[in-house]
């Protein structure tokens, strides 16, 4: 069983602050994805990282995949109130018979106060 | 881009009745779809993997006779919550896998809010 430990579970910060969310696993993932979800809606893909050590940037968001492909982080610079939401990491395990089967972390509820 | 349509978005039903939720891939064929359940302020919990033309694979602890999954075509999977009870009230989300490489993302529906009264 592949498990993803995501932390912190809750994050409440002021606008303009920086933050980092972590995902860790004892398993190696073929790829790892980060999603953002608004209440009452499905998750929206932010990024997919595939290569160990990979770093991707999406405006103020920086995503990193660990060298061993067992961990990842999401860093947000100068958070804005619009960043508020549930952030989910999800690892794709390339095994068995189901491609696309994701293991989700517990999620991080981010609240950015004005 | 690829889109997954989930219907209905909200449903309220009485205890003991059955509810069907549809998940359609609109512009691609999805041999595999996934069904998740999500409680408030929590992550997605995988319920089952739906494979076109074969029986669904259920995760441990998920009652297959209660949550019936049918994947009759390459663009449609349905989840039927049978004899629903208030504890089945939840947010149900489907996703569809678009083949094309390990970095191909899953495409998620917008979820169905089920309330059982």
Interface residues (C-beta under 8 A of the other chain):
Chain A: X6 X30 X31 X33 X35 X40 X41 X42 X43 X44 X45 X48 X50 X86 X88 X92 X94 X98 X99 X100 X101 X102 X104 X105 X106 X107 X109
Chain B: X4 X6 X32 X34 X41 X42 X43 X44 X45 X46 X49 X51 X57 X91 X93 X95 X97 X99 X102 X103 X104 X105 X106 X108 X109 X110 X111 X113
